[in-house]
Amino acid sequence: MHKSLFALFFLVSTVVSAQRLEPFKLNLSVGYASPADRSGNKDGSSPGFVYSIEPQYGITNHFDIGIRFEQAFIQRPEVLGNLIYFNTQAKSIMSGALTLNYVVGKTPAFRPYIGAGAGFFRAAQSDQQVMGAGNTPLYYSLPITNKWGALVRAGVKIFQFNVEAAFNLLEDTTVTNEFTNAKLIGKNEYFSVKAGYTLGGSRH
């Protein structure tokens, strides 16, 4: 974890020092994230804080490519047989994704954009237990989530500021108990709404 944070800080300092080069920019965003699949207050899921760090390169006035590093502090729903809901032990979902944005217009005062991306998502292991017949404990251990996923987003740039909504498409994490054949499913998809500020890049 410490190595990952050091790498992120190194990346931030490198891009900031190079921001005088107009095509290079760095977007820093914070906001709200929530699991996409929620069944109300009883399902054990909860929304939370999200932040992202995204170095970008302006290919043209309308296209930006980048690498989005994001961590969403959400609790995903984990459901057994569509009947029993658990509180997850995976407290956040981290990701690194290649992104492409299409930006409309040329004036810096107001520029809508849409984007998409694909990358690698990760969440911690989550162990659950229920009591079976004869008070026999049954164990379900969702493994560490290491999955490829995608994102779609839309937003608007106002000078160096931006606001965007994004949806992160990610396959569920599933484990099956070998004795009962019942499945415990961790539902990983989530959406977010963030506000950000861009360092560097062209201002005209």
Backbone as JSON Lines, residues from 0, in Angstrom:
{"i":0,"aa":"M","n":[0.82,-1.2,0.0],"ca":[0.0,0.0,0.0],"c":[0.86,1.25,0.0]}
{"i":1,"aa":"H","n":[1.92,1.27,0.86],"ca":[2.8,2.43,0.92],"c":[3.5,2.64,-0.42]}
{"i":2,"aa":"K","n":[3.89,1.54,-1.08],"ca":[4.55,1.66,-2.38],"c":[3.6,2.26,-3.41]}
{"i":3,"aa":"S","n":[2.31,1.86,-3.35],"ca":[1.33,2.39,-4.29],"c":[1.13,3.88,-4.08]}
{"i":4,"aa":"L","n":[1.04,4.31,-2.81],"ca":[0.88,5.74,-2.53],"c":[2.09,6.53,-2.98]}
{"i":5,"aa":"F","n":[3.29,5.98,-2.75],"ca":[4.52,6.66,-3.19],"c":[4.52,6.82,-4.7]}
{"i":6,"aa":"A","n":[4.11,5.75,-5.41],"ca":[4.08,5.81,-6.87],"c":[3.1,6.88,-7.35]}
{"i":7,"aa":"L","n":[1.94,7.0,-6.68],"ca":[0.96,8.0,-7.07],"c":[1.49,9.41,-6.83]}
{"i":8,"aa":"F","n":[2.12,9.63,-5.67],"ca":[2.67,10.95,-5.38],"c":[3.79,11.31,-6.35]}
{"i":9,"aa":"F","n":[4.61,10.31,-6.72],"ca":[5.68,10.54,-7.69],"c":[5.09,10.94,-9.04]}
{"i":10,"aa":"L","n":[4.0,10.24,-9.43],"ca":[3.35,10.53,-10.69],"c":[2.78,11.94,-10.69]}
{"i":11,"aa":"V","n":[2.12,12.3,-9.57],"ca":[1.55,13.65,-9.47],"c":[2.62,14.71,-9.6]}
{"i":12,"aa":"S","n":[3.73,14.56,-8.87],"ca":[4.78,15.57,-8.9],"c":[5.42,15.67,-10.28]}
{"i":13,"aa":"T","n":[5.55,14.53,-10.96],"ca":[6.15,14.53,-12.29],"c":[5.29,15.27,-13.29]}
{"i":14,"aa":"V","n":[3.96,14.99,-13.25],"ca":[3.07,15.64,-14.2],"c":[2.93,17.12,-13.9]}
{"i":15,"aa":"V","n":[2.85,17.48,-12.61],"ca":[2.73,18.89,-12.25],"c":[3.95,19.67,-12.71]}
{"i":16,"aa":"S","n":[5.14,19.09,-12.55],"ca":[6.35,19.78,-12.97],"c":[6.42,19.95,-14.48]}
{"i":17,"aa":"A","n":[5.67,19.1,-15.2],"ca":[5.67,19.18,-16.67],"c":[4.46,19.9,-17.22]}
{"i":18,"aa":"Q","n":[3.67,20.54,-16.34],"ca":[2.41,21.11,-16.82],"c":[2.62,22.3,-17.74]}
{"i":19,"aa":"R","n":[3.8,22.86,-17.81],"ca":[4.05,23.95,-18.74],"c":[3.97,23.47,-20.19]}
{"i":20,"aa":"L","n":[4.08,22.16,-20.41],"ca":[3.9,21.6,-21.75],"c":[2.4,21.46,-21.99]}
{"i":21,"aa":"E","n":[1.86,22.24,-22.89],"ca":[0.41,22.38,-23.04],"c":[-0.35,21.07,-23.22]}
{"i":22,"aa":"P","n":[0.13,20.08,-23.98],"ca":[-0.68,18.87,-24.14],"c":[-0.83,18.06,-22.86]}
{"i":23,"aa":"F","n":[0.09,18.21,-21.9],"ca":[0.05,17.43,-20.68],"c":[-0.79,18.14,-19.62]}
{"i":24,"aa":"K","n":[-1.59,17.35,-18.9],"ca":[-2.43,17.9,-17.84],"c":[-2.67,16.84,-16.78]}
{"i":25,"aa":"L","n":[-3.16,17.25,-15.64],"ca":[-3.43,16.33,-14.55],"c":[-4.74,16.72,-13.91]}
{"i":26,"aa":"N","n":[-5.7,15.8,-13.91],"ca":[-6.99,16.06,-13.3],"c":[-7.07,15.4,-11.93]}
{"i":27,"aa":"L","n":[-7.48,16.18,-10.93],"ca":[-7.69,15.69,-9.57],"c":[-9.16,15.87,-9.24]}
{"i":28,"aa":"S","n":[-9.83,14.78,-8.84],"ca":[-11.27,14.84,-8.61],"c":[-11.66,14.13,-7.33]}
{"i":29,"aa":"V","n":[-12.71,14.61,-6.69],"ca":[-13.29,13.97,-5.51],"c":[-14.81,14.01,-5.64]}
{"i":30,"aa":"G","n":[-15.48,13.08,-4.91],"ca":[-16.93,13.09,-5.0],"c":[-17.58,11.95,-4.26]}
{"i":31,"aa":"Y","n":[-18.72,11.55,-4.8],"ca":[-19.62,10.56,-4.18],"c":[-19.71,9.33,-5.07]}
{"i":32,"aa":"A","n":[-19.66,8.15,-4.46],"ca":[-19.81,6.91,-5.21],"c":[-20.8,6.01,-4.51]}
{"i":33,"aa":"S","n":[-21.49,5.18,-5.27],"ca":[-22.49,4.27,-4.7],"c":[-22.52,2.98,-5.5]}
{"i":34,"aa":"P","n":[-22.71,1.83,-4.83],"ca":[-22.91,0.58,-5.57],"c":[-24.09,0.72,-6.51]}
{"i":35,"aa":"A","n":[-23.99,0.15,-7.69],"ca":[-25.07,0.27,-8.67],"c":[-26.26,-0.61,-8.3]}
{"i":36,"aa":"D","n":[-25.99,-1.76,-7.68],"ca":[-27.05,-2.71,-7.34],"c":[-27.31,-2.64,-5.84]}
{"i":37,"aa":"R","n":[-28.4,-1.95,-5.46],"ca":[-28.74,-1.82,-4.05],"c":[-30.19,-2.24,-3.84]}
{"i":38,"aa":"S","n":[-30.43,-2.94,-2.74],"ca":[-31.78,-3.43,-2.43],"c":[-32.34,-2.76,-1.19]}
{"i":39,"aa":"G","n":[-31.89,-1.58,-0.91],"ca":[-32.37,-0.88,0.27],"c":[-31.39,-0.97,1.42]}
{"i":40,"aa":"N","n":[-31.81,-0.52,2.58],"ca":[-30.93,-0.45,3.74],"c":[-30.55,-1.81,4.31]}
{"i":41,"aa":"K","n":[-31.26,-2.87,3.92],"ca":[-31.01,-4.18,4.51],"c":[-29.95,-4.98,3.77]}
{"i":42,"aa":"D","n":[-29.47,-4.49,2.65],"ca":[-28.56,-5.32,1.85],"c":[-27.09,-5.19,2.26]}
{"i":43,"aa":"G","n":[-26.78,-4.37,3.24],"ca":[-25.41,-4.27,3.72],"c":[-24.52,-3.36,2.91]}
{"i":44,"aa":"S","n":[-25.02,-2.82,1.81],"ca":[-24.2,-1.94,0.99],"c":[-24.33,-0.5,1.46]}
{"i":45,"aa":"S","n":[-23.34,0.32,1.1],"ca":[-23.41,1.73,1.45],"c":[-22.55,2.53,0.49]}
{"i":46,"aa":"P","n":[-22.95,3.78,0.19],"ca":[-22.15,4.66,-0.66],"c":[-21.02,5.28,0.15]}
{"i":47,"aa":"G","n":[-20.17,6.05,-0.53],"ca":[-19.06,6.67,0.19],"c":[-18.28,7.64,-0.68]}
{"i":48,"aa":"F","n":[-17.11,7.98,-0.21],"ca":[-16.22,8.96,-0.83],"c":[-15.42,8.31,-1.96]}
{"i":49,"aa":"V","n":[-15.15,9.05,-3.0],"ca":[-14.32,8.58,-4.1],"c":[-13.35,9.68,-4.51]}
{"i":50,"aa":"Y","n":[-12.14,9.29,-4.87],"ca":[-11.18,10.26,-5.41],"c":[-10.48,9.63,-6.61]}
{"i":51,"aa":"S","n":[-9.98,10.46,-7.5],"ca":[-9.25,9.96,-8.67],"c":[-8.14,10.93,-9.03]}
{"i":52,"aa":"I","n":[-7.09,10.35,-9.6],"ca":[-5.94,11.09,-10.12],"c":[-5.75,10.64,-11.56]}
{"i":53,"aa":"E","n":[-5.8,11.57,-12.49],"ca":[-5.79,11.18,-13.9],"c":[-4.85,12.05,-14.75]}
{"i":54,"aa":"P","n":[-3.64,11.58,-15.01],"ca":[-2.78,12.25,-15.99],"c":[-3.39,12.11,-17.39]}
{"i":55,"aa":"Q","n":[-3.36,13.18,-18.16],"ca":[-3.95,13.17,-19.5],"c":[-3.01,13.82,-20.5]}
{"i":56,"aa":"Y","n":[-3.23,13.45,-21.75],"ca":[-2.48,14.07,-22.85],"c":[-3.48,14.48,-23.92]}
{"i":57,"aa":"G","n":[-3.44,15.75,-24.32],"ca":[-4.34,16.24,-25.35],"c":[-3.83,15.91,-26.74]}
{"i":58,"aa":"I","n":[-4.46,14.93,-27.39],"ca":[-4.06,14.55,-28.75],"c":[-4.4,15.69,-29.72]}
{"i":59,"aa":"T","n":[-5.63,16.2,-29.57],"ca":[-6.09,17.35,-30.35],"c":[-6.87,18.25,-29.4]}
{"i":60,"aa":"N","n":[-7.51,19.29,-29.94],"ca":[-8.35,20.15,-29.12],"c":[-9.59,19.42,-28.61]}
{"i":61,"aa":"H","n":[-9.9,18.27,-29.2],"ca":[-11.14,17.57,-28.85],"c":[-10.91,16.2,-28.21]}
{"i":62,"aa":"F","n":[-9.73,15.63,-28.29],"ca":[-9.49,14.29,-27.76],"c":[-8.38,14.3,-26.72]}
{"i":63,"aa":"D","n":[-8.68,13.71,-25.56],"ca":[-7.7,13.52,-24.49],"c":[-7.6,12.04,-24.17]}
{"i":64,"aa":"I","n":[-6.37,11.54,-24.04],"ca":[-6.18,10.2,-23.53],"c":[-5.57,10.32,-22.13]}
{"i":65,"aa":"G","n":[-5.81,9.31,-21.29],"ca":[-5.3,9.4,-19.94],"c":[-5.24,8.06,-19.24]}
{"i":66,"aa":"I","n":[-4.78,8.1,-18.01],"ca":[-4.77,6.93,-17.14],"c":[-5.43,7.36,-15.83]}
{"i":67,"aa":"R","n":[-6.59,6.78,-15.54],"ca":[-7.32,7.15,-14.33],"c":[-7.01,6.17,-13.19]}
{"i":68,"aa":"F","n":[-6.48,6.7,-12.09],"ca":[-6.3,5.93,-10.87],"c":[-7.4,6.36,-9.89]}
{"i":69,"aa":"E","n":[-8.21,5.41,-9.44],"ca":[-9.36,5.76,-8.62],"c":[-9.53,4.8,-7.45]}
{"i":70,"aa":"Q","n":[-10.03,5.34,-6.33],"ca":[-10.4,4.51,-5.19],"c":[-11.76,4.98,-4.69]}
{"i":71,"aa":"A","n":[-12.72,4.05,-4.67],"ca":[-14.07,4.34,-4.2],"c":[-14.29,3.62,-2.87]}
{"i":72,"aa":"F","n":[-14.53,4.4,-1.81],"ca":[-14.74,3.82,-0.48],"c":[-16.22,3.48,-0.3]}
{"i":73,"aa":"I","n":[-16.63,2.42,-0.97],"ca":[-18.01,1.96,-0.91],"c":[-18.04,0.54,-0.34]}
{"i":74,"aa":"Q","n":[-19.2,0.14,0.14],"ca":[-19.41,-1.24,0.56],"c":[-20.4,-1.88,-0.41]}
{"i":75,"aa":"R","n":[-19.91,-2.83,-1.18],"ca":[-20.74,-3.46,-2.19],"c":[-21.75,-4.41,-1.53]}
{"i":76,"aa":"P","n":[-22.88,-4.7,-2.19],"ca":[-23.79,-5.72,-1.66],"c":[-23.21,-7.12,-1.89]}
{"i":77,"aa":"E","n":[-23.32,-7.96,-0.89],"ca":[-22.94,-9.37,-1.0],"c":[-24.15,-10.2,-0.59]}
{"i":78,"aa":"V","n":[-24.66,-11.0,-1.52],"ca":[-25.94,-11.67,-1.31],"c":[-25.78,-13.17,-1.56]}
{"i":79,"aa":"L","n":[-26.38,-13.96,-0.68],"ca":[-26.35,-15.42,-0.76],"c":[-27.72,-15.92,-1.19]}
{"i":80,"aa":"G","n":[-27.79,-16.52,-2.38],"ca":[-29.03,-17.09,-2.87],"c":[-30.18,-16.11,-2.99]}
{"i":81,"aa":"N","n":[-29.88,-14.82,-3.2],"ca":[-30.88,-13.77,-3.31],"c":[-31.75,-13.64,-2.07]}
{"i":82,"aa":"L","n":[-31.27,-14.17,-0.94],"ca":[-32.06,-14.17,0.29],"c":[-31.34,-13.54,1.47]}
{"i":83,"aa":"I","n":[-30.05,-13.83,1.62],"ca":[-29.3,-13.39,2.79],"c":[-28.26,-12.36,2.36]}
{"i":84,"aa":"Y","n":[-28.28,-11.2,3.0],"ca":[-27.36,-10.12,2.68],"c":[-26.33,-9.95,3.8]}
{"i":85,"aa":"F","n":[-25.1,-9.65,3.41],"ca":[-24.01,-9.52,4.38],"c":[-23.37,-8.14,4.28]}
{"i":86,"aa":"N","n":[-22.7,-7.75,5.34],"ca":[-21.83,-6.57,5.3],"c":[-20.48,-7.01,4.76]}
{"i":87,"aa":"T","n":[-20.05,-6.4,3.69],"ca":[-18.8,-6.8,3.06],"c":[-17.6,-6.42,3.91]}
{"i":88,"aa":"Q","n":[-16.53,-7.18,3.76],"ca":[-15.26,-6.85,4.39],"c":[-14.34,-6.11,3.42]}
{"i":89,"aa":"A","n":[-14.77,-5.98,2.17],"ca":[-14.02,-5.2,1.17],"c":[-14.5,-3.76,1.26]}
{"i":90,"aa":"K","n":[-13.7,-2.89,1.82],"ca":[-14.12,-1.53,2.13],"c":[-13.93,-0.54,1.0]}
{"i":91,"aa":"S","n":[-13.28,-0.93,-0.08],"ca":[-13.12,-0.02,-1.2],"c":[-12.83,-0.81,-2.47]}
{"i":92,"aa":"I","n":[-13.0,-0.15,-3.61],"ca":[-12.65,-0.71,-4.91],"c":[-11.63,0.23,-5.55]}
{"i":93,"aa":"M","n":[-10.47,-0.3,-5.9],"ca":[-9.42,0.49,-6.53],"c":[-9.33,0.12,-8.01]}
{"i":94,"aa":"S","n":[-8.88,1.05,-8.82],"ca":[-8.78,0.76,-10.25],"c":[-7.73,1.62,-10.92]}
{"i":95,"aa":"G","n":[-7.22,1.1,-12.03],"ca":[-6.37,1.85,-12.94],"c":[-6.88,1.58,-14.34]}
{"i":96,"aa":"A","n":[-7.24,2.64,-15.07],"ca":[-7.89,2.45,-16.37],"c":[-7.36,3.43,-17.41]}
{"i":97,"aa":"L","n":[-7.19,2.95,-18.62],"ca":[-6.89,3.81,-19.76],"c":[-8.17,4.49,-20.21]}
{"i":98,"aa":"T","n":[-8.12,5.78,-20.47],"ca":[-9.34,6.53,-20.79],"c":[-9.17,7.33,-22.08]}
{"i":99,"aa":"L","n":[-10.3,7.62,-22.71],"ca":[-10.36,8.48,-23.88],"c":[-11.57,9.38,-23.74]}
{"i":100,"aa":"N","n":[-11.35,10.7,-23.82],"ca":[-12.44,11.68,-23.73],"c":[-12.58,12.41,-25.06]}
{"i":101,"aa":"Y","n":[-13.83,12.69,-25.42],"ca":[-14.12,13.57,-26.55],"c":[-14.75,14.84,-25.99]}
{"i":102,"aa":"V","n":[-14.1,15.98,-26.26],"ca":[-14.52,17.26,-25.7],"c":[-15.14,18.1,-26.82]}
{"i":103,"aa":"V","n":[-16.33,18.65,-26.55],"ca":[-17.06,19.45,-27.53],"c":[-16.72,20.92,-27.35]}
{"i":104,"aa":"G","n":[-16.57,21.63,-28.47],"ca":[-16.37,23.07,-28.41],"c":[-14.91,23.46,-28.22]}
{"i":105,"aa":"K","n":[-14.66,24.76,-28.3],"ca":[-13.3,25.28,-28.18],"c":[-13.14,26.31,-27.08]}
{"i":106,"aa":"T","n":[-14.24,26.93,-26.66],"ca":[-14.12,27.95,-25.62],"c":[-13.85,27.3,-24.27]}
{"i":107,"aa":"P","n":[-12.91,27.81,-23.46],"ca":[-12.61,27.2,-22.16],"c":[-13.71,27.42,-21.13]}
{"i":108,"aa":"A","n":[-14.64,28.33,-21.4],"ca":[-15.66,28.65,-20.42],"c":[-16.68,27.53,-20.22]}
{"i":109,"aa":"F","n":[-16.94,26.75,-21.26],"ca":[-17.95,25.69,-21.15],"c":[-17.71,24.66,-22.25]}
{"i":110,"aa":"R","n":[-17.25,23.47,-21.86],"ca":[-16.95,22.41,-22.83],"c":[-17.48,21.07,-22.33]}
{"i":111,"aa":"P","n":[-18.62,20.6,-22.82],"ca":[-19.11,19.28,-22.45],"c":[-18.18,18.19,-22.99]}
{"i":112,"aa":"Y","n":[-18.19,17.04,-22.35],"ca":[-17.38,15.91,-22.85],"c":[-18.03,14.59,-22.48]}
{"i":113,"aa":"I","n":[-17.67,13.58,-23.27],"ca":[-18.05,12.2,-22.98],"c":[-16.78,11.37,-23.04]}
{"i":114,"aa":"G","n":[-16.78,10.24,-22.35],"ca":[-15.57,9.43,-22.33],"c":[-15.85,7.98,-22.01]}
{"i":115,"aa":"A","n":[-14.84,7.17,-22.23],"ca":[-14.92,5.74,-21.93],"c":[-13.52,5.26,-21.58]}
{"i":116,"aa":"G","n":[-13.45,4.09,-20.98],"ca":[-12.16,3.54,-20.61],"c":[-12.25,2.07,-20.25]}
{"i":117,"aa":"A","n":[-11.1,1.46,-20.09],"ca":[-11.03,0.06,-19.7],"c":[-9.79,-0.13,-18.85]}
{"i":118,"aa":"G","n":[-9.9,-1.0,-17.84],"ca":[-8.75,-1.2,-16.97],"c":[-8.95,-2.3,-15.97]}
{"i":119,"aa":"F","n":[-8.17,-2.23,-14.92],"ca":[-8.07,-3.3,-13.92],"c":[-8.64,-2.81,-12.6]}
{"i":120,"aa":"F","n":[-9.55,-3.59,-12.02],"ca":[-10.22,-3.23,-10.77],"c":[-9.85,-4.24,-9.68]}
{"i":121,"aa":"R","n":[-9.75,-3.77,-8.44],"ca":[-9.33,-4.63,-7.34],"c":[-10.12,-4.31,-6.06]}
{"i":122,"aa":"A","n":[-10.54,-5.37,-5.35],"ca":[-11.17,-5.24,-4.04],"c":[-10.66,-6.36,-3.15]}
{"i":123,"aa":"A","n":[-10.7,-6.15,-1.84],"ca":[-10.15,-7.11,-0.89],"c":[-11.05,-8.35,-0.77]}
{"i":124,"aa":"Q","n":[-10.49,-9.38,-0.16],"ca":[-11.23,-10.61,0.12],"c":[-12.32,-10.33,1.15]}
{"i":125,"aa":"S","n":[-13.42,-11.12,1.09],"ca":[-14.51,-10.96,2.05],"c":[-15.01,-12.34,2.47]}
{"i":126,"aa":"D","n":[-14.9,-12.65,3.76],"ca":[-15.3,-13.95,4.3],"c":[-16.62,-13.83,5.04]}
{"i":127,"aa":"Q","n":[-17.55,-14.75,4.74],"ca":[-18.86,-14.74,5.38],"c":[-19.19,-16.13,5.93]}
{"i":128,"aa":"Q","n":[-20.11,-16.16,6.9],"ca":[-20.49,-17.42,7.53],"c":[-21.99,-17.42,7.84]}
{"i":129,"aa":"V","n":[-22.64,-18.55,7.59],"ca":[-24.04,-18.74,7.97],"c":[-24.16,-20.07,8.68]}
{"i":130,"aa":"M","n":[-25.24,-20.24,9.44],"ca":[-25.48,-21.5,10.15],"c":[-26.4,-22.37,9.32]}
{"i":131,"aa":"G","n":[-25.95,-23.59,9.02],"ca":[-26.74,-24.53,8.25],"c":[-27.55,-25.46,9.13]}
{"i":132,"aa":"A","n":[-27.97,-26.58,8.57],"ca":[-28.75,-27.56,9.31],"c":[-27.95,-28.09,10.49]}
{"i":133,"aa":"G","n":[-28.63,-28.26,11.63],"ca":[-27.96,-28.75,12.82],"c":[-26.94,-27.79,13.38]}
{"i":134,"aa":"N","n":[-27.15,-26.5,13.12],"ca":[-26.22,-25.46,13.59],"c":[-24.79,-25.68,13.1]}
{"i":135,"aa":"T","n":[-24.68,-26.24,11.89],"ca":[-23.37,-26.44,11.28],"c":[-22.97,-25.17,10.53]}
{"i":136,"aa":"P","n":[-21.83,-24.58,10.86],"ca":[-21.42,-23.36,10.15],"c":[-21.02,-23.66,8.71]}
{"i":137,"aa":"L","n":[-21.48,-22.79,7.81],"ca":[-21.12,-22.88,6.4],"c":[-20.33,-21.62,6.05]}
{"i":138,"aa":"Y","n":[-19.19,-21.81,5.4],"ca":[-18.29,-20.69,5.13],"c":[-18.28,-20.35,3.64]}
{"i":139,"aa":"Y","n":[-18.29,-19.06,3.37],"ca":[-18.22,-18.54,2.0],"c":[-17.13,-17.47,1.99]}
{"i":140,"aa":"S","n":[-16.13,-17.67,1.17],"ca":[-15.03,-16.72,1.11],"c":[-14.9,-16.17,-0.31]}
{"i":141,"aa":"L","n":[-15.36,-14.92,-0.47],"ca":[-15.18,-14.26,-1.77],"c":[-13.71,-13.91,-1.92]}
{"i":142,"aa":"P","n":[-13.08,-14.38,-2.98],"ca":[-11.64,-14.12,-3.15],"c":[-11.36,-12.65,-3.45]}
{"i":143,"aa":"I","n":[-10.09,-12.29,-3.41],"ca":[-9.69,-10.95,-3.82],"c":[-10.17,-10.72,-5.25]}
{"i":144,"aa":"T","n":[-10.8,-9.58,-5.46],"ca":[-11.29,-9.24,-6.8],"c":[-10.17,-8.61,-7.6]}
{"i":145,"aa":"N","n":[-9.77,-9.28,-8.66],"ca":[-8.82,-8.75,-9.64],"c":[-9.45,-8.96,-11.01]}
{"i":146,"aa":"K","n":[-10.15,-7.96,-11.5],"ca":[-10.93,-8.14,-12.72],"c":[-10.74,-6.97,-13.69]}
{"i":147,"aa":"W","n":[-10.85,-7.29,-14.98],"ca":[-10.9,-6.26,-15.99],"c":[-12.31,-5.68,-16.04]}
{"i":148,"aa":"G","n":[-12.4,-4.38,-16.21],"ca":[-13.69,-3.73,-16.28],"c":[-13.64,-2.53,-17.22]}
{"i":149,"aa":"A","n":[-14.72,-1.79,-17.26],"ca":[-14.82,-0.64,-18.16],"c":[-15.54,0.49,-17.44]}
{"i":150,"aa":"L","n":[-15.48,1.66,-18.04],"ca":[-16.19,2.82,-17.51],"c":[-16.71,3.67,-18.65]}
{"i":151,"aa":"V","n":[-17.83,4.33,-18.41],"ca":[-18.37,5.34,-19.33],"c":[-18.68,6.57,-18.49]}
{"i":152,"aa":"R","n":[-18.54,7.75,-19.07],"ca":[-18.76,8.95,-18.3],"c":[-19.17,10.12,-19.19]}
{"i":153,"aa":"A","n":[-19.73,11.14,-18.56],"ca":[-20.1,12.38,-19.25],"c":[-19.95,13.52,-18.25]}
{"i":154,"aa":"G","n":[-19.54,14.67,-18.77],"ca":[-19.35,15.79,-17.87],"c":[-19.21,17.09,-18.62]}
{"i":155,"aa":"V","n":[-18.77,18.1,-17.88],"ca":[-18.56,19.41,-18.49],"c":[-17.34,20.06,-17.86]}
{"i":156,"aa":"K","n":[-16.54,20.71,-18.7],"ca":[-15.38,21.49,-18.24],"c":[-15.77,22.96,-18.23]}
{"i":157,"aa":"I","n":[-15.47,23.63,-17.12],"ca":[-15.68,25.06,-16.99],"c":[-14.34,25.68,-16.61]}
{"i":158,"aa":"F","n":[-13.64,26.23,-17.61],"ca":[-12.25,26.66,-17.45],"c":[-11.44,25.44,-16.96]}
{"i":159,"aa":"Q","n":[-10.77,25.54,-15.82],"ca":[-9.95,24.42,-15.34],"c":[-10.74,23.45,-14.45]}
{"i":160,"aa":"F","n":[-11.99,23.77,-14.17],"ca":[-12.82,22.92,-13.32],"c":[-13.65,21.96,-14.18]}
{"i":161,"aa":"N","n":[-14.09,20.85,-13.56],"ca":[-14.97,19.93,-14.28],"c":[-15.89,19.22,-13.29]}
{"i":162,"aa":"V","n":[-17.05,18.83,-13.8],"ca":[-18.0,18.0,-13.06],"c":[-18.38,16.85,-13.98]}
{"i":163,"aa":"E","n":[-18.42,15.61,-13.43],"ca":[-18.75,14.47,-14.27],"c":[-19.48,13.39,-13.49]}
{"i":164,"aa":"A","n":[-20.25,12.6,-14.24],"ca":[-20.88,11.39,-13.72],"c":[-20.3,10.2,-14.48]}
{"i":165,"aa":"A","n":[-20.03,9.11,-13.77],"ca":[-19.41,7.94,-14.4],"c":[-20.06,6.66,-13.9]}
{"i":166,"aa":"F","n":[-20.07,5.67,-14.76],"ca":[-20.56,4.34,-14.38],"c":[-19.43,3.34,-14.64]}
{"i":167,"aa":"N","n":[-19.11,2.55,-13.62],"ca":[-18.04,1.56,-13.71],"c":[-18.63,0.17,-13.87]}
{"i":168,"aa":"L","n":[-18.39,-0.42,-15.02],"ca":[-18.95,-1.73,-15.36],"c":[-17.95,-2.81,-15.0]}
{"i":169,"aa":"L","n":[-18.35,-3.71,-14.09],"ca":[-17.42,-4.69,-13.56],"c":[-18.16,-5.97,-13.22]}
{"i":170,"aa":"E","n":[-17.61,-7.09,-13.62],"ca":[-18.22,-8.39,-13.37],"c":[-18.31,-8.68,-11.87]}
{"i":171,"aa":"D","n":[-19.35,-9.4,-11.46],"ca":[-19.51,-9.8,-10.06],"c":[-18.39,-10.75,-9.63]}
{"i":172,"aa":"T","n":[-18.13,-10.77,-8.32],"ca":[-17.24,-11.76,-7.73],"c":[-18.12,-12.83,-7.07]}
{"i":173,"aa":"T","n":[-17.87,-14.11,-7.4],"ca":[-18.77,-15.18,-6.96],"c":[-17.99,-16.34,-6.38]}
{"i":174,"aa":"V","n":[-18.56,-16.95,-5.32],"ca":[-18.0,-18.18,-4.77],"c":[-19.17,-19.13,-4.5]}
{"i":175,"aa":"T","n":[-18.96,-20.43,-4.73],"ca":[-19.99,-21.45,-4.52],"c":[-19.56,-22.41,-3.42]}
{"i":176,"aa":"N","n":[-20.45,-22.63,-2.44],"ca":[-20.16,-23.59,-1.38],"c":[-20.23,-25.0,-1.94]}
{"i":177,"aa":"E","n":[-19.18,-25.79,-1.72],"ca":[-19.09,-27.12,-2.33],"c":[-20.1,-28.11,-1.77]}
{"i":178,"aa":"F","n":[-20.67,-27.82,-0.59],"ca":[-21.63,-28.74,0.01],"c":[-23.07,-28.4,-0.35]}
{"i":179,"aa":"T","n":[-23.38,-27.13,-0.42],"ca":[-24.77,-26.72,-0.68],"c":[-25.0,-26.24,-2.12]}
{"i":180,"aa":"N","n":[-23.92,-25.93,-2.85],"ca":[-23.98,-25.36,-4.2],"c":[-24.62,-23.97,-4.21]}
{"i":181,"aa":"A","n":[-24.79,-23.37,-3.06],"ca":[-25.32,-22.01,-2.99],"c":[-24.21,-21.02,-3.33]}
{"i":182,"aa":"K","n":[-24.58,-19.93,-4.0],"ca":[-23.61,-18.94,-4.45],"c":[-23.69,-17.66,-3.62]}
{"i":183,"aa":"L","n":[-22.54,-17.19,-3.2],"ca":[-22.42,-15.87,-2.61],"c":[-21.87,-14.94,-3.68]}
{"i":184,"aa":"I","n":[-22.57,-13.85,-3.94],"ca":[-22.22,-12.94,-5.03],"c":[-21.9,-11.55,-4.48]}
{"i":185,"aa":"G","n":[-20.72,-11.05,-4.8],"ca":[-20.35,-9.67,-4.5],"c":[-20.56,-8.84,-5.75]}
{"i":186,"aa":"K","n":[-21.43,-7.84,-5.68],"ca":[-21.81,-7.05,-6.85],"c":[-20.95,-5.79,-6.91]}
{"i":187,"aa":"N","n":[-20.05,-5.75,-7.88],"ca":[-18.97,-4.77,-7.9],"c":[-19.27,-3.47,-8.65]}
{"i":188,"aa":"E","n":[-20.26,-3.45,-9.52],"ca":[-20.49,-2.25,-10.33],"c":[-20.88,-1.06,-9.45]}
{"i":189,"aa":"Y","n":[-20.4,0.13,-9.83],"ca":[-20.74,1.33,-9.07],"c":[-20.75,2.55,-9.98]}
{"i":190,"aa":"F","n":[-21.43,3.6,-9.5],"ca":[-21.41,4.87,-10.23],"c":[-20.87,5.95,-9.31]}
{"i":191,"aa":"S","n":[-20.48,7.05,-9.91],"ca":[-19.91,8.15,-9.13],"c":[-20.28,9.5,-9.75]}
{"i":192,"aa":"V","n":[-20.28,10.52,-8.89],"ca":[-20.41,11.91,-9.32],"c":[-19.26,12.66,-8.67]}
{"i":193,"aa":"K","n":[-18.44,13.33,-9.49],"ca":[-17.23,13.96,-8.97],"c":[-17.07,15.38,-9.51]}
{"i":194,"aa":"A","n":[-16.36,16.2,-8.73],"ca":[-15.94,17.52,-9.16],"c":[-14.42,17.54,-9.13]}
{"i":195,"aa":"G","n":[-13.81,18.2,-10.12],"ca":[-12.36,18.16,-10.2],"c":[-11.75,19.46,-10.7]}
{"i":196,"aa":"Y","n":[-10.42,19.47,-10.68],"ca":[-9.64,20.61,-11.16],"c":[-8.48,20.06,-11.98]}
{"i":197,"aa":"T","n":[-8.19,20.7,-13.12],"ca":[-7.14,20.25,-14.01],"c":[-5.93,21.17,-13.92]}
{"i":198,"aa":"L","n":[-4.78,20.6,-13.62],"ca":[-3.52,21.32,-13.61],"c":[-2.86,21.18,-14.99]}
{"i":199,"aa":"G","n":[-2.35,22.28,-15.5],"ca":[-1.66,22.24,-16.79],"c":[-2.62,22.2,-17.95]}
{"i":200,"aa":"G","n":[-2.09,21.89,-19.12],"ca":[-2.9,21.85,-20.32],"c":[-3.11,23.24,-20.91]}
{"i":201,"aa":"S","n":[-3.64,23.26,-22.11],"ca":[-3.91,24.52,-22.79],"c":[-5.04,25.26,-22.13]}
{"i":202,"aa":"R","n":[-4.93,26.55,-21.98],"ca":[-5.95,27.37,-21.34],"c":[-6.66,28.27,-22.37]}
{"i":203,"aa":"H","n":[-6.48,27.97,-23.63],"ca":[-7.12,28.85,-24.62],"c":[-7.79,28.02,-25.7]}
